[in-house]
Amino acid sequence: MSQNPPSAGGVHPGHVQHQVSVPEDVPMVALLGQRDEVLRAIEGGFPNVDIHVRGNVLTLTGPGGDVSLAERLVDELALVATSGQPLSADAVQRAIGMLTAQTAERPAEVLTTNILSTRGRTIRPKTVGQKRYVDAIDSSTVVFGIGPAGTGKTYLAMAKAVGALQAKQVNRIVLTRPAVEAGERLGYLPGTLSDKIDPYLRPLYDALYDMLDPESIPKLMAAGTIEVAPLAYMRGRTLNDAFIILDEAQNTSPEQMKMFLTRLGFNSHVVVTGDVTQVDLPTGTRSGLRVVQEILADIDDVTFCRLTSADVVRHRLVGEIIDAYERWDATVGVRDAELRRAGERRERRGGVR
């Protein structure tokens, strides 16, 4: 994009004015959005910048820092529009967040990364954390995706698995998760063993049906190309030429985590996903996902990717709810520590005569 020098006429003291010429190969309707949805999102992200559009020229007027950042945003959005990907208000907000945080990755690089094209749509990362996560899956044999709900840990891993299968990089996909919620009560549930376990595997089935032709899934499962099974079924196996995903790994014990990781065979990839803040194990049982971070921290070809509330791609309130709980947990932790120290002081005073 070309930039004209700041104009002196009619500009508020302390403000600058830049004119940005959008390349002719970028359709303005794609850049500005239907009914100017994208333009309104840009204006909402930079309330101190006045934006005027005339033809393919955007005139930005406002404080120098804000105008410079807005100009960079327009440049990044133009690159996204050139790729053919539709822009949205959500994409604008995420791009502004990346520019403000001064991440190493450019917004256009993140927002145009294709993971899987399926059923008329393309699955892409939406945040820097998600981009680093899928890059780690490409470069490492074992990847741990750790973060709160809504960050796309399992969904992106499933997309990478389906893509690897379609590209014939692996011969099968193995999806597993612990059915820890059932515990000792599994035998009391109605139906066959499959009927009892299926509810705990349902999220994995849902993702599969979202990415593959529903009619092909039963055939792939019957042929063993795709396997969805509880974690207990992994014992004693060696999985070669496979893309293996362990979901809800926070509900594994350290022994189960070791058992699962040692199933790794030749030409296989493993992705382990979980949220260490949502452990459903019985009191006193350590989470295998927490322990493994200490054990494998220095092992080559093993990568830990930690996603945060900034990577949540659900409703914006989900990220705010996660942050609120983290603040509350921190407050409770401080209060509990203070109460514990106060109790210890009372005990020491009581023991002195």
Salt bridges, closest charged atoms under 4 A:
ASP50 OD2 - HIS52 NE2 3.01
GLU71 OE1 - HIS18 ND1 2.93
GLU76 OE2 - ARG106 NH2 2.62
ASP90 OD2 - ARG94 NE 2.99
GLU105 OE2 - ARG132 NE 2.93
GLU109 OE2 - LYS131 NZ 3.65
ASP135 OD2 - LYS131 NZ 2.78
ASP138 OD1 - LYS160 NZ 2.63
ASP210 OD2 - ARG121 NH2 2.82
GLU227 OE2 - ARG237 NH1 2.76
ASP247 OD2 - ARG177 NH2 3.48
GLU248 OE2 - ARG177 NH2 2.95
GLU294 OE2 - ARG286 NH2 3.63
GLU320 OE2 - ARG316 NH1 3.07
